[in-house]
Amino acid sequence: MVPRYFFHFSDGKRRFSDAQGVELNGMASARAHAIRQVRDLKAAMCDPGIQDLSGWSMTVVDADDHIIFETGFDLKVTSAGG
């Protein structure tokens, strides 16, 4: 069975939930997917006058809503355990 991961974004005030999730072949694939999503969003909001992304983060959770890891938009990953 392939695990499903959910990629939630936050701007520090609001949470933008991923209700569908993505089936991926494990943690390495989930991290790669998260990095692509963050880079795509940063590219879409590249004008610093429009959006300051310094407070944005992504939380990746499993199907049971357990946090797998978090990353800021600087792409520094924090594992769930520390």
C-alpha positions in Angstrom: 0.0 0.0 0.0 1.4 3.4 -1.0 1.1 6.0 1.7 -0.8 9.2 1.2 0.7 12.5 2.3 -1.1 15.9 2.7 0.7 19.2 2.2 -0.8 22.1 4.2 0.4 25.7 3.7 0.3 28.4 6.3 1.1 32.1 6.1 1.5 32.3 9.9 -2.1 33.4 10.3 -4.2 31.1 8.1 -3.9 27.5 7.1 -4.6 26.3 3.5 -5.5 22.7 3.8 -4.8 20.0 1.2 -7.9 17.8 1.3 -6.8 15.4 -1.5 -3.2 14.5 -0.7 -0.9 12.6 -2.9 0.1 9.0 -2.9 3.9 8.8 -2.8 6.5 6.0 -2.3 7.7 7.2 1.1 9.5 10.0 2.9 12.1 10.9 0.2 9.3 11.3 -2.4 7.2 13.4 0.1 10.2 15.7 0.7 10.8 16.1 -3.0 7.1 16.8 -3.6 7.1 19.4 -0.8 10.2 21.2 -2.2 8.6 21.3 -5.7 5.4 22.8 -4.2 7.2 25.4 -2.2 9.3 26.4 -5.2 6.3 26.6 -7.4 4.4 28.8 -5.0 7.4 31.1 -4.4 7.8 31.5 -8.2 4.1 32.4 -8.5 4.5 35.0 -5.8 8.0 36.3 -6.7 7.3 40.0 -6.4 8.3 40.9 -2.8 6.1 43.9 -3.0 3.1 41.6 -3.4 3.8 39.0 -0.8 6.4 38.6 2.0 6.9 34.8 2.2 9.1 34.8 5.3 6.3 33.7 7.6 5.1 30.9 5.3 5.5 27.3 6.0 4.4 23.8 4.9 3.4 21.0 7.2 3.3 17.5 5.7 1.1 15.0 7.4 0.2 11.4 6.9 -3.3 9.9 6.4 -3.8 9.8 10.2 -3.0 13.6 10.4 0.4 12.9 12.1 3.0 15.5 11.3 5.8 14.0 9.2 7.8 17.2 8.8 7.6 20.9 8.4 9.5 23.3 6.2 9.7 27.1 6.0 9.8 28.7 2.6 13.5 28.9 3.1 13.3 25.1 2.6 14.9 24.2 5.9 13.1 21.0 6.9 12.2 20.2 10.5 11.4 16.6 11.3 8.4 15.8 13.5 10.7 14.6 16.2 12.8 17.7 16.4 
